[in-house]
Amino acid sequence: MKDGVNGVALAVFILFFVAVTVMGFLAARWRKAENEHSLDEWGLGGRSFGTWITWFLLGGDLYTAYTFVAVPAAIYAAGAAGFFAVPYTILIYPMMFVFLPRLWSVSHKHGYVTTSDFVRGRFGSKGLSLAVAVTGILATMPYIALQLVGIQAVLDVMGIGGGEDTNWFIKDLPLLIAFGVLAAYTYSSGLRAPALIAFVKDALIYIVIAVAIIYIPIKLGGFDDIFSAASDKYEAAGAGGLIPNAASQWTYATLALGSALALFMYPHSVTAVLSSRSRDVIRRNSTILPLYSLMLGMLGLLGFMAIAAGIKVENGQLAIPQLFENMFPDWFTGVAFAAIGIGALVPAAIMSIAAANLFTRNIYKDFLKPDATPAQETKVSKMVSLLVKVGALVFVLGMDKTVAINFQLLGGIWILQTMPALVGGLFTRWFHRWALLAGWAVGMIYGTVAAYGVASPTQKHFGGSSAEIPGIGEIGYIGLTAFVLNLVVTVVLTFVLRAAKAPEGIDETKPEDYTADAGDPGVQVELPPATAGASH
């Protein structure tokens, strides 16, 4: 680790940070709408983004600073098991092709802004809608916090946070400044800001990875030496070399499958999808987004390179930033750090907007102020987006970073439990609303309790996301086990409630709504949310 502040890298980092800050504020004037006082405009960018903007927005949304830092860090620490992120991002895109165009169509037809809007409209249940909204907000909060962890890792390696004995305010001032800038331009420009900045973010990430995958192996003697060094480390640690041992295969497979199922349940993923202008945009994106999976595979190799380069860090999240500082010239280190930093700003902005939309539409409007105007909804959503970021900042500054990571893993377990209501509802009305709510509750309780019982070397509770699968005896992803229990309860109770002729609620959608496209008669692409709710 270099002593003191890396001035050249810091200067380059600040240059890019200032540039994207300016872009964030200018985004308010990009595709400026006649009526800015609606969630369609502030929270969904006017539902007007085409294929490439949506591709960059989804890429910026799904492939975050946490991805950039944590995936190779997992491989650095645990070996090839950390590559589970690659198959799960491959699995998700065929699923995306099947169900997300249907969600886009029905949402545009009825003016839905959130997944909870759809669940309420489909099943006629504000209770189920509230459960989905609360789950989405809870799952998103630690995810935002991890983006700030990514920025903090870069700042630590650049040496501008001070030592452990430094006054807390001075130590955290750079992160506070980054947070303030993010909050300001998100409040001002809404979803247009991360959509515009995503172009810069993704370009930087592709450049950095392309250079790293060529330049670093040359300096380290080639991939043979890299893999040999990594294999030696894992064997010495009893991890079984480069290939995961048989005992971890269930964990690997269930974690990949469960993570794939959960990815597009997150509110920020759906927000990016609903901002597109047609269902064909979603289909095209499902075919070109796998390019990011190729990038992710190359990114994972950086974990092996960090081992071969002799990187020694107590916090694994610092391994890749430290690798960049050790291997790259200072000016290009600044570019790499800017890619990570901007890679945090884009998803953090989208996540805070998505969480704010859920609160506004499905808590504030549904339960606190049913007669809220579009302008009032937008104002509340802007304020809540600030509060969400403040909460994430407090989480980062007040808790150990390992805790933040484990709570994000818990968020993945939680968000997966919304899948029966969301994806099931897109294809069938057979599930009973009360059965879905009961299944959700069982999945949430089991997943939380099981995760609480997982210990790690640093924590007694919430130390990971894998535990023994009941009835099988293998170690697997808790979220997937909870999802199976959720589905079983939902199906059994649906039979019981239908036999008892329990009230099913009113479905405000029609079969043709799920295949409607922009320009079709009755599709209200620019419909203000308040009007959408009143028209059904």
matplotlib code that plots the C-alpha trace (Angstrom):
import matplotlib.pyplot as plt

x = [0.0, 1.4, 1.9, -0.1, -2.5, -2.2, -2.5, -2.6, -5.3, -7.3, -7.1, -8.4, -11.1, -12.3, -12.3, -14.7, -16.7, -17.3, -18.1, -20.9, -22.1, -22.6, -24.3, -26.6, -27.9, -28.1, -30.2, -33.2, -33.2, -32.7, -36.0, -37.7, -41.4, -44.3, -45.6, -42.8, -45.1, -45.8, -44.0, -44.1, -41.7, -39.5, -39.5, -39.7, -38.1, -41.4, -41.5, -39.6, -36.2, -35.2, -33.1, -29.6, -30.6, -32.5, -29.5, -27.1, -29.6, -30.2, -26.5, -25.8, -28.6, -27.6, -23.8, -22.9, -19.8, -20.6, -20.4, -17.1, -15.6, -17.4, -17.4, -13.6, -13.2, -15.3, -13.1, -10.0, -11.2, -13.1, -12.0, -14.1, -17.2, -17.3, -18.1, -21.7, -22.6, -21.8, -24.2, -27.0, -26.7, -26.9, -30.0, -32.0, -32.2, -34.4, -36.7, -36.6, -37.7, -40.7, -42.2, -41.0, -42.6, -45.9, -45.2, -44.3, -47.6, -50.0, -48.1, -48.3, -51.9, -52.9, -50.3, -48.6, -45.3, -44.3, -44.7, -47.0, -49.3, -49.6, -50.2, -52.9, -54.6, -54.3, -55.4, -57.5, -55.5, -53.9, -52.5, -50.6, -49.5, -48.2, -46.3, -44.6, -43.8, -42.3, -40.2, -38.9, -37.9, -36.3, -34.3, -33.2, -31.8, -28.7, -28.1, -27.8, -25.5, -23.2, -22.8, -21.5, -19.2, -17.8, -17.0, -15.5, -13.2, -11.8, -11.4, -9.5, -7.1, -6.5, -5.6, -8.0, -10.0, -7.3, -6.3, -8.3, -7.4, -8.6, -11.7, -14.8, -16.0, -12.8, -12.4, -15.9, -16.0, -15.3, -18.1, -20.4, -19.6, -20.2, -23.5, -24.6, -23.9, -25.8, -28.8, -28.9, -29.0, -31.3, -33.8, -33.4, -33.4, -35.0, -34.4, -33.0, -29.8, -28.6, -29.8, -27.5, -24.6, -24.8, -23.2, -20.0, -20.1, -20.3, -17.8, -15.3, -15.9, -15.5, -12.3, -10.8, -11.7, -10.4, -7.1, -6.9, -7.5, -4.6, -2.1, -2.1, -1.4, 1.5, 3.0, 2.3, 3.9, 0.7, -2.4, -0.5, 1.3, -1.9, -3.9, -1.0, -0.6, -4.4, -4.5, -1.6, -3.3, -6.7, -5.0, -3.0, -6.2, -8.0, -10.4, -9.8, -7.9, -9.6, -12.6, -15.2, -15.3, -18.4, -19.7, -20.1, -21.9, -25.4, -24.6, -23.2, -26.1, -28.9, -27.2, -27.0, -30.6, -32.0, -30.1, -31.3, -34.9, -34.5, -32.7, -35.6, -37.8, -35.8, -37.7, -34.7, -34.6, -38.3, -38.0, -35.4, -37.7, -40.8, -38.9, -38.6, -40.9, -42.1, -42.2, -39.9, -37.2, -37.4, -37.1, -34.1, -32.4, -32.8, -30.8, -27.9, -27.6, -25.6, -22.7, -22.5, -22.2, -19.1, -17.7, -18.5, -16.6, -13.5, -14.0, -14.0, -10.6, -9.3, -9.7, -7.1, -4.8, -4.9, -3.6, -0.9, 0.1, 0.5, -2.2, -2.7, -5.7, -7.7, -10.9, -11.4, -13.4, -10.2, -8.4, -9.3, -8.9, -5.5, -4.6, -5.4, -3.2, -0.3, -0.4, -1.6, 0.1, -1.3, -3.4, -5.1, -5.6, -7.7, -9.7, -10.3, -11.3, -13.7, -15.3, -16.0, -17.1, -19.5, -20.6, -21.9, -23.7, -25.8, -27.5, -27.7, -29.7, -32.1, -32.5, -33.4, -35.9, -37.5, -37.8, -39.3, -41.8, -42.9, -43.4, -45.3, -47.6, -48.2, -48.0, -48.6, -51.2, -52.9, -53.1, -52.3, -53.6, -55.7, -56.6, -52.9, -52.4, -49.6, -47.6, -48.0, -46.9, -43.8, -42.9, -43.2, -41.2, -38.4, -38.3, -38.4, -35.5, -33.4, -34.4, -33.6, -30.1, -29.6, -30.6, -28.1, -25.4, -26.1, -26.0, -22.6, -21.1, -22.5, -22.1, -19.3, -19.0, -19.4, -22.8, -23.8, -22.9, -24.7, -27.9, -27.8, -27.7, -30.7, -32.4, -32.0, -33.7, -36.6, -37.1, -37.4, -40.5, -42.4, -42.0, -45.2, -47.3, -45.5, -44.5, -47.4, -49.8, -48.5, -49.6, -52.5, -55.2, -55.5, -53.5, -55.7, -54.6, -54.7, -52.7, -50.1, -49.9, -49.6, -46.9, -45.0, -45.1, -43.9, -41.0, -40.0, -40.1, -38.3, -35.6, -35.0, -34.8, -32.6, -30.2, -30.1, -28.8, -25.9, -22.6, -19.3, -15.8, -16.8, -20.5, -22.7, -25.8, -26.6, -23.1, -24.1, -27.0, -26.6, -27.8, -28.9, -31.9, -34.6, -35.3, -32.2, -29.4, -27.2, -26.1, -28.0, -29.2, -31.7, -33.6, -34.5, -35.6, -37.8, -39.2, -40.1, -41.9, -43.6, -44.9, -46.1, -48.1, -49.5, -50.7, -52.2, -54.0, -55.3, -57.0, -58.4, -59.6, -61.1, -63.0, -64.2, -65.3, -63.3, -63.5, -61.0, -60.8, -61.4, -59.0, -58.8, -56.7, -57.8, -56.0, -55.2, -53.5, -50.6, -49.6, -50.5, -47.8, -47.2, -49.5, -52.2, -55.6, -56.1, -52.4, -51.8, -48.0, -48.0, -50.9, -50.4, -50.6, -53.6, -55.6, -54.5, -55.8, -59.1, -59.9, -60.4]
y = [0.0, 3.4, 5.8, 9.0, 10.4, 9.3, 12.8, 11.9, 9.3, 11.6, 14.4, 12.1, 10.7, 14.3, 15.3, 12.4, 13.0, 16.6, 15.8, 13.3, 15.7, 18.4, 15.8, 14.8, 18.3, 19.0, 15.8, 17.8, 19.6, 16.4, 15.4, 17.9, 17.1, 19.6, 18.3, 17.5, 17.0, 13.3, 10.1, 9.1, 12.0, 12.2, 8.5, 6.8, 9.3, 9.9, 6.1, 7.3, 5.5, 3.5, 0.4, 1.8, 4.1, 1.3, -1.0, 1.4, 2.1, -1.5, -2.2, 0.6, -0.6, -4.3, -4.2, -1.9, -0.7, -3.5, -6.0, -4.4, -4.8, -7.8, -10.4, -10.5, -10.0, -13.2, -15.0, -13.6, -15.0, -18.2, -19.3, -20.3, -20.5, -16.7, -17.1, -18.0, -14.4, -15.3, -18.2, -16.3, -13.3, -15.7, -17.5, -14.4, -13.0, -15.8, -15.3, -11.6, -12.1, -14.1, -12.1, -8.5, -7.5, -8.5, -6.4, -3.5, -3.8, -4.0, -1.2, 1.1, 0.2, 1.1, 3.7, 1.5, 2.9, 0.1, -3.7, -3.1, -1.1, -4.1, -6.5, -4.3, -4.0, -7.7, -9.1, -6.3, -6.4, -3.4, -5.7, -7.8, -4.7, -3.3, -6.5, -6.3, -2.6, -3.0, -5.9, -3.9, -1.0, -3.2, -5.2, -2.0, -0.1, -2.2, -2.4, 1.4, 1.2, -1.2, 1.3, 3.8, 1.1, 0.8, 4.5, 4.3, 1.5, 3.6, 6.6, 4.4, 3.1, 6.6, 7.7, 10.6, 9.4, 9.7, 7.0, 5.2, 8.0, 10.8, 12.7, 10.9, 14.0, 14.5, 10.8, 10.5, 14.0, 12.7, 10.2, 12.9, 15.1, 12.3, 11.5, 15.2, 15.5, 12.2, 13.4, 16.8, 15.8, 12.8, 15.2, 17.6, 15.3, 12.1, 9.0, 11.0, 11.7, 8.0, 7.3, 10.0, 9.2, 5.4, 6.1, 7.4, 4.7, 1.8, 3.2, 3.6, 0.1, -1.6, 0.3, -0.5, -4.2, -4.5, -2.9, -4.9, -8.3, -7.6, -5.4, -7.0, -10.6, -9.3, -7.8, -10.9, -13.4, -14.6, -16.5, -19.8, -18.1, -16.4, -19.6, -21.4, -18.9, -18.9, -22.7, -22.8, -20.4, -22.2, -25.6, -24.2, -22.9, -26.2, -24.8, -27.5, -25.6, -23.7, -26.1, -26.0, -29.3, -31.6, -30.3, -26.8, -27.7, -27.5, -24.1, -22.9, -24.1, -22.9, -19.5, -19.0, -20.1, -18.2, -15.0, -15.2, -15.5, -12.5, -10.1, -8.6, -8.7, -5.7, -2.4, -0.7, -3.3, -2.9, 0.9, 0.7, -1.7, 0.5, 3.6, 2.1, 3.2, -0.2, -3.9, -4.5, -2.5, -5.0, -8.0, -6.5, -5.8, -9.4, -10.4, -7.8, -7.6, -10.8, -8.7, -7.6, -11.2, -11.5, -8.5, -10.0, -13.1, -11.1, -9.0, -12.1, -13.0, -9.9, -11.9, -14.4, -11.6, -10.0, -13.3, -13.6, -9.9, -10.6, -8.3, -8.5, -6.8, -7.3, -6.2, -8.3, -5.4, -3.4, -6.2, -4.9, -1.2, -2.1, -4.2, -1.3, 1.1, -1.4, -2.4, 0.6, 4.0, 6.6, 8.3, 5.1, 4.1, 7.3, 6.2, 2.8, 4.4, 6.7, 3.7, 2.2, 5.5, 6.4, 2.7, 3.4, 6.7, 5.3, 2.3, 4.3, 6.9, 4.4, 2.4, 5.4, 6.5, 3.0, 2.8, 6.3, 5.4, 2.4, 4.4, 7.2, 5.0, 2.1, 3.5, 7.3, 7.3, 3.9, 4.4, 8.0, 10.3, 8.6, 11.9, 12.9, 14.8, 13.9, 17.0, 15.9, 12.4, 13.7, 16.0, 13.2, 10.8, 13.3, 13.8, 10.1, 9.5, 11.8, 10.0, 6.6, 7.9, 9.3, 6.0, 4.2, 6.6, 6.2, 2.4, 2.6, 5.1, 3.4, -0.3, -2.7, -3.2, -6.9, -6.3, -4.2, -7.0, -9.7, -7.5, -7.2, -11.0, -11.0, -8.5, -11.0, -13.7, -11.3, -9.9, -13.4, -14.0, -11.4, -13.6, -15.7, -12.5, -10.6, -13.2, -15.6, -12.7, -11.9, -15.3, -16.4, -15.2, -18.6, -17.8, -16.5, -13.1, -14.3, -17.4, -15.3, -13.1, -16.2, -17.7, -14.4, -14.3, -17.9, -17.3, -14.1, -15.6, -18.8, -16.9, -14.4, -17.0, -19.3, -16.4, -15.3, -18.8, -18.6, -17.8, -16.6, -16.1, -12.4, -12.7, -14.8, -14.1, -13.2, -14.5, -15.7, -16.8, -20.6, -23.3, -26.9, -27.6, -29.4, -32.9, -33.0, -32.4, -30.4, -26.8, -24.5, -21.0, -20.0, -17.7, -20.6, -22.8, -20.1, -19.5, -23.2, -23.1, -19.9, -21.5, -24.7, -22.7, -20.5, -23.4, -25.4, -22.4, -21.4, -24.8, -24.4, -20.8, -21.5, -24.5, -22.2, -19.6, -16.8, -13.4, -13.1, -9.4, -7.5, -7.9, -4.5, -6.0, -7.8, -10.6, -8.2, -5.7, -8.1, -7.9, -4.2, -2.0, 1.7, 3.2, 0.6, 2.0, 2.7, 2.5, 5.6, 6.0, 9.4, 8.9, 10.7, 8.2, 9.8, 9.6, 6.0, 5.0, 6.8, 5.3, 1.7]
z = [0.0, -0.9, 1.9, 2.1, -0.5, -4.1, -5.5, -9.2, -8.7, -6.5, -9.1, -11.8, -9.5, -8.6, -12.3, -13.2, -10.1, -10.9, -14.5, -13.6, -10.9, -13.6, -15.8, -12.9, -12.5, -16.3, -16.6, -15.3, -18.7, -20.7, -22.4, -20.2, -19.9, -20.0, -16.6, -14.2, -11.2, -11.5, -10.6, -14.3, -15.0, -11.8, -10.9, -14.3, -16.7, -18.5, -19.5, -22.6, -22.7, -25.8, -26.1, -25.5, -22.7, -21.0, -21.6, -19.9, -17.1, -16.4, -16.6, -14.2, -12.0, -11.8, -12.1, -9.2, -7.3, -4.9, -7.9, -9.0, -5.5, -3.9, -6.7, -7.2, -3.4, -2.9, -5.4, -3.7, -0.3, -1.2, -4.7, -7.6, -5.5, -5.8, -9.5, -8.7, -9.8, -13.4, -13.9, -12.1, -14.4, -17.3, -15.9, -15.3, -18.9, -20.4, -17.4, -18.0, -21.6, -20.4, -17.7, -17.8, -21.1, -19.5, -16.4, -18.7, -20.7, -17.7, -15.9, -18.9, -19.5, -15.9, -15.0, -12.4, -11.0, -8.7, -8.4, -5.4, -7.7, -9.9, -7.0, -5.6, -8.9, -9.8, -6.5, -5.1, -1.8, -0.2, 2.5, 0.0, -1.8, 1.5, 2.2, -1.2, -0.7, 2.8, 1.7, -1.3, 0.9, 3.6, 0.9, -0.9, 2.2, 2.8, -1.0, -1.1, 1.9, 0.1, -2.8, -0.2, 1.1, -2.4, -2.5, 1.0, -0.1, -2.9, -0.6, 1.9, -0.6, -2.0, 1.6, 1.9, 4.9, 7.5, 10.0, 12.6, 15.2, 12.9, 14.0, 12.7, 10.8, 9.0, 8.3, 6.8, 5.2, 1.6, 1.9, 3.3, 0.3, -2.2, -0.4, -0.5, -4.2, -4.9, -2.9, -4.5, -8.1, -7.5, -5.9, -8.8, -11.8, -10.7, -12.8, -15.7, -13.7, -13.3, -16.8, -18.2, -15.9, -16.7, -20.1, -18.4, -15.7, -18.1, -20.5, -17.7, -16.3, -19.7, -20.4, -16.9, -17.2, -20.8, -19.7, -16.5, -18.2, -20.6, -18.7, -15.2, -16.4, -18.5, -15.3, -13.3, -15.8, -17.5, -16.5, -15.8, -13.0, -11.8, -11.6, -10.1, -7.3, -6.6, -6.5, -4.1, -1.8, -1.8, -1.2, 1.7, 3.2, 2.7, 0.2, -2.4, -5.1, -7.9, -8.2, -5.4, -3.4, -3.6, -0.2, -1.6, -4.9, -3.4, -2.0, -5.3, -7.3, -5.0, -4.5, -8.2, -8.9, -5.9, -6.8, -10.4, -9.3, -6.9, -9.2, -11.0, -7.9, -6.5, -6.9, -8.6, -11.4, -12.1, -12.0, -14.8, -16.8, -16.5, -17.7, -21.2, -23.9, -25.3, -24.5, -27.4, -25.7, -22.8, -25.1, -27.0, -23.7, -22.5, -25.6, -25.2, -21.4, -21.3, -22.5, -18.9, -17.8, -20.1, -18.3, -15.0, -15.7, -16.6, -13.5, -11.3, -12.6, -10.8, -7.6, -8.8, -9.9, -6.5, -5.0, -7.6, -7.0, -3.3, -2.1, 1.7, 3.2, 6.4, 4.6, 1.5, 0.0, -0.4, -2.4, -5.9, -5.2, -3.7, -6.8, -9.1, -7.0, -7.0, -10.6, -12.6, -13.2, -10.9, -13.6, -14.7, -11.0, -10.8, -13.8, -12.2, -8.9, -10.7, -12.4, -9.0, -7.5, -10.3, -10.3, -6.8, -7.6, -10.5, -8.6, -5.4, -7.1, -8.8, -5.6, -3.6, -6.2, -6.3, -2.5, -2.4, -5.1, -3.1, 0.0, -1.8, -3.9, -1.6, 1.9, 1.7, -1.0, -0.2, 3.6, 4.6, 1.9, -0.7, -2.4, -2.9, -6.2, -8.6, -7.5, -3.8, -4.7, -6.4, -3.6, -1.0, -3.2, -3.5, 0.3, 1.0, -1.5, 0.7, 3.9, 2.4, 1.5, 5.0, 6.5, 4.2, 5.2, 8.9, 8.3, 6.7, 9.3, 12.3, 11.6, 10.6, 6.9, 7.3, 8.9, 5.9, 3.5, 5.5, 5.7, 1.9, 1.7, 4.1, 1.7, -1.1, 1.0, 1.7, -1.8, -3.3, -1.2, -3.4, -6.5, -6.2, -6.0, -8.7, -11.3, -10.5, -10.8, -14.3, -15.6, -13.4, -11.1, -9.5, -6.4, -3.6, -2.2, 1.5, 0.5, -1.1, 2.0, 4.3, 2.0, 2.0, 5.8, 6.2, 3.7, 5.5, 9.0, 8.0, 6.0, 8.7, 11.5, 9.5, 8.6, 12.2, 13.2, 10.7, 12.5, 10.9, 12.3, 12.9, 13.8, 16.0, 13.9, 10.3, 9.3, 5.9, 3.6, 3.5, 5.9, 5.9, 3.7, 5.7, 4.5, 2.2, 4.6, 2.2, 2.7, 0.4, -0.1, 2.6, 0.3, -2.1, 0.8, 2.1, -1.4, -1.7, 1.7, 0.6, -2.6, -0.9, 1.7, -1.1, -3.2, -0.2, 1.2, -2.2, -2.5, 1.0, 0.6, -2.8, -1.4, 1.4, -1.2, 0.6, -1.1, -3.8, -4.4, -7.6, -10.5, -12.4, -15.2, -18.4, -20.4, -23.3, -20.9, -20.6, -24.3, -24.9, -26.4, -26.6, -29.2, -28.8, -28.1, -24.4, -23.4, -21.3, -21.5, -19.9, -17.5, -14.2, -11.3, -9.5, -12.8, -13.3, -9.9, -10.4, -13.8, -12.5]

ax = plt.figure().add_subplot(projection="3d")
ax.plot(x, y, z, "-o")
ax.set_aspect("equal")
plt.show()
